[in-house]
Amino acid sequence: MTIQVETRRADRQARRRRPWFLRQVNGTVGTALLAVVLLGALMGYVWLPYDPVEPNFLKRFEAPSLVHLMGTDQWGRDVFSRILAGARASVTVAFATVLLAVIIGTVIGGLSGYFGGWADRLVMLLTDALLAFPGLLLALAVMAVAGPSQLGVIVALGLSYAPSVLRLVRGTVLSVREREFVEASRAVGDPALYTLFRHVLPNCTAPLIVMGTALFGSALLAESALSFLGLGIPPPAPTWGNMLAESRGDFVTAPWLAIFPGLAISIALLGINIFGDALRDRLDPRMRGLDVRP
């Protein structure tokens, strides 16, 4: 009996020494899938087996093999290289989109929630108007004006997601600005902006991280949708969305052209969503009562 108790105690101690995202099944699976996507994006930056845009008409529609792991497309381009280059584009756009949305939403939402008044009412009126439109529809409107480009996709998606971040930050600021440490900062004569950025906004970090993870997956999917519709990053630059669009006419004769980009999108979204659930369980105080970590 004593041996069993000591064994369980040693096992609990070993688990505590692991990183938090490896203590739960969803954290482990999400981390593994997300690591595959990020590794693919990194490979897209530093090394590619073949040129992803140079055609080779002698190797059109080759099936997956040891030479071309995912086959070749209608122009003879290596699909595996294009998947890696597409991962690079998708991860870059998604990360930049989330960063832009968080910056805009945090600054405007923090100022609006902390100072209040007529400016706060005006900001919330505009925010509610923007939130009435689906994010992808708003991005489509911006892209129709700006034209297809990587920068245009980042700006369009960043502006469409910023209202959600703004509302979250404003709500958090409204609950934090009346706490004792904020009142103490005002009492000692700290400037309002110093109090806001030094004491109030840091308390928005946990919900922002959780929302940023969710927005990362949404931005990746939206970028693929825009590219599929021809409004994203223009060809011949590969993205998972335009690879799916190009495969529509050859699905019967070359199904791998649609299977591998679709599988890449599915793995990326699944990994982000599962990792986001684990992150929410870690950071959200309301979920700690359900936490099963030892």
RODO-2510 file (C-alpha; in nm, 4 decimals, decimal comma):
residues 294
     n   res          X          Y          Z
     1     m     0,0000     0,0000     0,0000
     2     t     0,2822     0,2390     0,0873
     3     i     0,4530     0,1639    -0,2429
     4     q     0,1360     0,2495    -0,4346
     5     v     0,0970     0,5792    -0,2486
     6     e     0,4586     0,6729    -0,3160
     7     t     0,4196     0,5776    -0,6820
     8     r     0,1103     0,7968    -0,7205
     9     r     0,2827     1,0841    -0,5438
    10     a     0,5853     1,0551    -0,7730
    11     d     0,3549     1,0429    -1,0753
    12     r     0,1748     1,3607    -0,9644
    13     q     0,5037     1,5381    -0,9103
    14     a     0,6244     1,4323    -1,2548
    15     r     0,3047     1,5676    -1,4101
    16     r     0,3435     1,8994    -1,2313
    17     r     0,6891     1,9388    -1,3833
    18     r     0,5449     1,9108    -1,7348
    19     p     0,4362     2,2247    -1,9212
    20     w     0,0677     2,2978    -1,8580
    21     f    -0,0308     2,2233    -2,2189
    22     l     0,1066     1,8684    -2,1873
    23     r    -0,0938     1,7830    -1,8749
    24     q    -0,4243     1,7478    -2,0622
    25     v    -0,5188     1,5448    -2,3657
    26     n    -0,6606     1,8407    -2,5555
    27     g    -0,3516     2,0482    -2,4783
    28     t    -0,1171     1,7733    -2,5975
    29     v    -0,3103     1,7017    -2,9173
    30     g    -0,3629     2,0699    -2,9962
    31     t     0,0027     2,1497    -2,9369
    32     a     0,1144     1,8630    -3,1611
    33     l    -0,1156     1,9633    -3,4493
    34     l    -0,0296     2,3310    -3,4140
    35     a     0,3420     2,2459    -3,4078
    36     v     0,3028     2,0598    -3,7385
    37     v     0,1424     2,3662    -3,8980
    38     l     0,4032     2,6073    -3,7610
    39     l     0,6856     2,3746    -3,8633
    40     g     0,5423     2,3620    -4,2152
    41     a     0,5267     2,7411    -4,2248
    42     l     0,8873     2,7636    -4,1031
    43     m     0,9984     2,5172    -4,3696
    44     g     0,8177     2,7336    -4,6243
    45     y     1,0456     3,0208    -4,5237
    46     v     1,3799     2,8383    -4,5101
    47     w     1,3574     2,5338    -4,7390
    48     l     1,1349     2,3956    -5,0158
    49     p     1,1975     2,0733    -5,2121
    50     y     1,0994     2,2401    -5,5426
    51     d     1,0121     2,5833    -5,6699
    52     p     0,6406     2,6213    -5,5850
    53     v     0,5606     2,8487    -5,8806
    54     e     0,7833     2,7239    -6,1638
    55     p     0,5883     2,4963    -6,4031
    56     n     0,7221     2,1685    -6,5424
    57     f     0,4953     2,0488    -6,8204
    58     l     0,6735     1,7124    -6,8433
    59     k     0,5460     1,6169    -6,4969
    60     r     0,1811     1,7210    -6,5110
    61     f    -0,0649     1,5315    -6,2869
    62     e     0,1901     1,2923    -6,1396
    63     a     0,0439     1,0883    -5,8539
    64     p     0,2038     1,1014    -5,5068
    65     s     0,5359     0,9163    -5,4994
    66     l     0,8752     0,9219    -5,3301
    67     v     0,9887     1,1892    -5,5754
    68     h     0,6812     1,4075    -5,5285
    69     l     0,5276     1,3205    -5,1906
    70     m     0,1937     1,4832    -5,2717
    71     g     0,2078     1,4589    -5,6491
    72     t     0,2118     1,7426    -5,8999
    73     d    -0,0600     1,9744    -6,0291
    74     q    -0,1836     2,0666    -6,3758
    75     w     0,1279     2,2773    -6,4352
    76     g     0,3728     2,0155    -6,3093
    77     r     0,4413     2,2015    -5,9845
    78     d     0,5191     2,0009    -5,6715
    79     v     0,2123     1,9996    -5,4447
    80     f     0,4139     1,9392    -5,1256
    81     s     0,6249     2,2490    -5,1903
    82     r     0,3108     2,4485    -5,2580
    83     i     0,1516     2,3214    -4,9353
    84     l     0,4559     2,4422    -4,7392
    85     a     0,4533     2,7778    -4,9188
    86     g     0,0790     2,8016    -4,8551
    87     a     0,1375     2,7352    -4,4848
    88     r     0,3855     3,0200    -4,4824
    89     a     0,1336     3,2564    -4,6422
    90     s    -0,1615     3,1465    -4,4277
    91     v     0,0234     3,1623    -4,0946
    92     t     0,1752     3,5016    -4,1817
    93     v    -0,1602     3,6494    -4,2795
    94     a    -0,3381     3,5006    -3,9758
    95     f    -0,0726     3,6215    -3,7297
    96     a    -0,0578     3,9713    -3,8797
    97     t    -0,4381     3,9901    -3,8857
    98     v    -0,4687     3,8991    -3,5180
    99     l    -0,1927     4,1433    -3,4252
   100     l    -0,3619     4,4276    -3,6133
   101     a    -0,7049     4,3489    -3,4683
   102     v    -0,5683     4,3249    -3,1136
   103     i    -0,3774     4,6529    -3,1397
   104     i    -0,6741     4,8459    -3,2806
   105     g    -0,9291     4,6852    -3,0508
   106     t    -0,7164     4,7182    -2,7368
   107     v    -0,6279     5,0840    -2,7850
   108     i    -0,9745     5,2045    -2,8850
   109     g    -1,1605     4,9715    -2,6481
   110     g    -0,9335     5,0622    -2,3567
   111     l    -0,9710     5,4370    -2,4101
   112     s    -1,3449     5,4080    -2,4668
   113     g    -1,4098     5,1947    -2,1603
   114     y    -1,1844     5,3893    -1,9256
   115     f    -1,2928     5,7443    -2,0096
   116     g    -1,6569     5,6725    -2,1051
   117     g    -1,8793     5,9672    -2,1965
   118     w    -2,0142     6,0590    -2,5385
   119     a    -1,7032     5,9232    -2,7125
   120     d    -1,7699     5,5814    -2,5604
   121     r    -2,1307     5,5892    -2,6810
   122     l    -2,0193     5,6869    -3,0311
   123     v    -1,7564     5,4125    -3,0427
   124     m    -2,0054     5,1498    -2,9298
   125     l    -2,2597     5,2700    -3,1858
   126     l    -2,0054     5,2241    -3,4658
   127     t    -1,8939     4,8917    -3,3179
   128     d    -2,2480     4,7567    -3,3054
   129     a    -2,2994     4,8676    -3,6659
   130     l    -1,9855     4,6833    -3,7782
   131     l    -2,0739     4,3734    -3,5766
   132     a    -2,4085     4,3606    -3,7572
   133     f    -2,2177     4,2525    -4,0685
   134     p    -2,0483     3,9108    -4,0836
   135     g    -1,6711     3,9480    -4,0640
   136     l    -1,6095     3,7742    -4,3963
   137     l    -1,8675     3,9933    -4,5702
   138     l    -1,6996     4,3062    -4,4371
   139     a    -1,3618     4,1717    -4,5502
   140     l    -1,5051     4,1010    -4,8963
   141     a    -1,6226     4,4622    -4,9194
   142     v    -1,2775     4,5938    -4,8259
   143     m    -1,1041     4,3539    -5,0670
   144     a    -1,3350     4,4568    -5,3506
   145     v    -1,2069     4,8122    -5,3059
   146     a    -0,8420     4,7404    -5,2237
   147     g    -0,7882     4,4550    -5,4710
   148     p    -0,6288     4,1146    -5,4071
   149     s    -0,2958     4,1296    -5,2231
   150     q    -0,1443     3,9958    -4,9021
   151     l    -0,1446     4,3367    -4,7364
   152     g    -0,5026     4,3932    -4,8454
   153     v    -0,6119     4,0633    -4,6884
   154     i    -0,4394     4,1521    -4,3586
   155     v    -0,5976     4,4985    -4,3440
   156     a    -0,9425     4,3726    -4,4452
   157     l    -0,9501     4,0882    -4,1920
   158     g    -0,7852     4,2983    -3,9196
   159     l    -1,0516     4,5682    -3,9533
   160     s    -1,3324     4,3102    -3,9603
   161     y    -1,2113     4,1396    -3,6377
   162     a    -1,1171     4,4561    -3,4477
   163     p    -1,4756     4,5320    -3,3285
   164     s    -1,4960     4,1968    -3,1456
   165     v    -1,1662     4,2691    -2,9683
   166     l    -1,2820     4,6226    -2,8904
   167     r    -1,6011     4,5008    -2,7246
   168     l    -1,4105     4,2446    -2,5162
   169     v    -1,1488     4,4957    -2,3988
   170     r    -1,4080     4,7615    -2,3213
   171     g    -1,6097     4,5212    -2,1089
   172     t    -1,3014     4,4118    -1,9173
   173     v    -1,1881     4,7707    -1,8628
   174     l    -1,5311     4,8679    -1,7293
   175     s    -1,5023     4,5987    -1,4618
   176     v    -1,1391     4,6732    -1,3740
   177     r    -1,1390     5,0542    -1,3620
   178     e    -1,3344     5,0627    -1,0329
   179     r    -1,1030     4,8287    -0,8419
   180     e    -0,8962     4,9405    -0,5452
   181     f    -0,5546     4,9402    -0,7138
   182     v    -0,6880     5,1661    -0,9911
   183     e    -0,8361     5,4040    -0,7335
   184     a    -0,5005     5,4018    -0,5533
   185     s    -0,3199     5,4938    -0,8742
   186     r    -0,5549     5,7872    -0,9240
   187     a    -0,5160     5,8914    -0,5614
   188     v    -0,1367     5,9222    -0,5877
   189     g    -0,1770     6,1455    -0,8929
   190     d    -0,0800     5,9117    -1,1755
   191     p    -0,1867     6,0389    -1,5201
   192     a    -0,4978     5,8746    -1,6599
   193     l    -0,3166     5,7193    -1,9573
   194     y    -0,0461     5,5815    -1,7271
   195     t    -0,3100     5,4217    -1,5058
   196     l    -0,4882     5,2785    -1,8077
   197     f    -0,1834     5,1219    -1,9731
   198     r     0,0018     5,0309    -1,6548
   199     h    -0,2741     4,8971    -1,4309
   200     v    -0,5955     4,8424    -1,6288
   201     l    -0,5022     4,6963    -1,9673
   202     p    -0,2662     4,4279    -1,8252
   203     n    -0,5760     4,2730    -1,6668
   204     c    -0,7151     4,2204    -2,0177
   205     t    -0,4274     3,9903    -2,1133
   206     a    -0,5886     3,6555    -2,0307
   207     p    -0,9150     3,7077    -2,2255
   208     l    -0,7195     3,8652    -2,5114
   209     i    -0,4955     3,5598    -2,5413
   210     v    -0,7969     3,3294    -2,5554
   211     m    -0,9727     3,5484    -2,8128
   212     g    -0,6531     3,5877    -3,0140
   213     t    -0,6237     3,2107    -3,0429
   214     a    -0,9812     3,1867    -3,1713
   215     l    -0,9259     3,4759    -3,4128
   216     f    -0,6111     3,3074    -3,5448
   217     g    -0,8160     3,0109    -3,6645
   218     s    -1,0904     3,2358    -3,8018
   219     a    -0,8365     3,4485    -3,9891
   220     l    -0,6696     3,1417    -4,1380
   221     l    -1,0045     3,0092    -4,2592
   222     a    -1,1128     3,3501    -4,3892
   223     e    -0,7856     3,3925    -4,5812
   224     s    -0,8413     3,0524    -4,7437
   225     a    -1,1977     3,1507    -4,8319
   226     l    -1,0890     3,4808    -4,9860
   227     s    -0,8161     3,3071    -5,1865
   228     f    -1,0661     3,0437    -5,3002
   229     l    -1,2916     3,3224    -5,4277
   230     g    -1,0002     3,4927    -5,6042
   231     l    -0,9862     3,7906    -5,3664
   232     g    -0,6925     3,6795    -5,1543
   233     i    -0,3240     3,6521    -5,2379
   234     p    -0,3161     3,6447    -5,6202
   235     p    -0,1689     3,3488    -5,8150
   236     p     0,0834     3,2145    -5,8904
   237     a     0,1737     3,2582    -5,5216
   238     p     0,0369     2,9427    -5,3546
   239     t    -0,2173     2,9495    -5,0768
   240     w    -0,4337     2,6667    -4,9536
   241     g    -0,7446     2,8481    -5,0748
   242     n    -0,6348     2,9082    -5,4340
   243     m    -0,4958     2,5537    -5,4520
   244     l    -0,8450     2,4256    -5,3713
   245     a    -0,9924     2,6600    -5,6307
   246     e    -0,7518     2,5378    -5,8992
   247     s    -0,8316     2,1731    -5,8208
   248     r    -1,2062     2,1971    -5,8903
   249     g    -1,1842     2,0945    -6,2547
   250     d    -0,9470     1,8023    -6,1969
   251     f    -1,0884     1,6372    -5,8855
   252     v    -1,1860     1,3160    -6,0660
   253     t    -0,8528     1,2634    -6,2433
   254     a    -0,6244     1,4095    -5,9738
   255     p    -0,8026     1,4045    -5,6348
   256     w    -0,4805     1,4735    -5,4435
   257     l    -0,4922     1,8321    -5,5668
   258     a    -0,7944     1,8937    -5,3415
   259     i    -0,7284     1,6383    -5,0677
   260     f    -0,3951     1,7730    -4,9452
   261     p    -0,4858     2,1458    -4,9254
   262     g    -0,8169     2,0546    -4,7609
   263     l    -0,6363     1,8286    -4,5164
   264     a    -0,3884     2,1061    -4,4350
   265     i    -0,6707     2,3503    -4,3572
   266     s    -0,8503     2,0887    -4,1448
   267     i    -0,5393     2,0025    -3,9422
   268     a    -0,4600     2,3690    -3,8828
   269     l    -0,8118     2,4568    -3,7672
   270     l    -0,8435     2,1445    -3,5525
   271     g    -0,5105     2,2099    -3,3821
   272     i    -0,5901     2,5772    -3,3174
   273     n    -0,9373     2,5021    -3,1796
   274     i    -0,8193     2,2218    -2,9494
   275     f    -0,5247     2,4287    -2,8273
   276     g    -0,7605     2,7231    -2,7734
   277     d    -0,9857     2,5064    -2,5555
   278     a    -0,6880     2,4041    -2,3424
   279     l    -0,5752     2,7659    -2,3183
   280     r    -0,9221     2,8750    -2,2107
   281     d    -0,9269     2,6056    -1,9422
   282     r    -0,5934     2,7366    -1,8180
   283     l    -0,6661     3,1105    -1,8187
   284     d    -1,0403     3,1418    -1,7604
   285     p    -1,1105     3,1521    -1,3837
   286     r    -1,4632     3,0189    -1,4437
   287     m    -1,3166     2,6961    -1,5847
   288     r    -1,0738     2,6284    -1,3004
   289     g    -1,3377     2,4545    -1,0976
   290     l    -1,3647     2,2006    -1,3807
   291     d    -0,9905     2,1665    -1,4220
   292     v    -0,8784     1,8063    -1,3787
   293     r    -0,5068     1,8705    -1,3642
   294     p    -0,3412     1,7065    -1,0637
***
